[in-house]
Amino acid sequence: MKTATIPSLRVNEELRNAAENVLEEGETLSGFVVQSIRDSVDRRRAQQEFIARGLLVRDEVRKTGDYVSAKTVFANLEKKLLKAEAQAQKKASVAAKTKTTASRK
């Protein structure tokens, strides 16, 4: 694969030190910068694709008028949250009973 260069950067000493302090074992500052660029490119591509999908859906909804109101979406999310909280509380209760029973033995 053919390679290209990234322009050299001037940064303040504080930023350079911060970057050096988070390097993993065997990682170079150059490698860290390259990985940071890759991560940023991937994140921006994902954002662009997300926005493009959202705009397409918006246009489709405008054409068809087929949509779910925000009120309905929030009501459904609230139901799911309440259900998840109840399940978590039940699991915590069972775990506490199991722990109490085990400590009595």
Secondary structure, 3 states (H helix, E strand, C coil): CCCCCCCCCCCCHHHHHHHHHCCCCCCCHHHHHHHHHHHHHHHHHHHHHHHHHHHHHHHHHHHHCCCCCHHHHHHHHHHHHHHHHHHHHHHHHHHHHHHHHHHHC
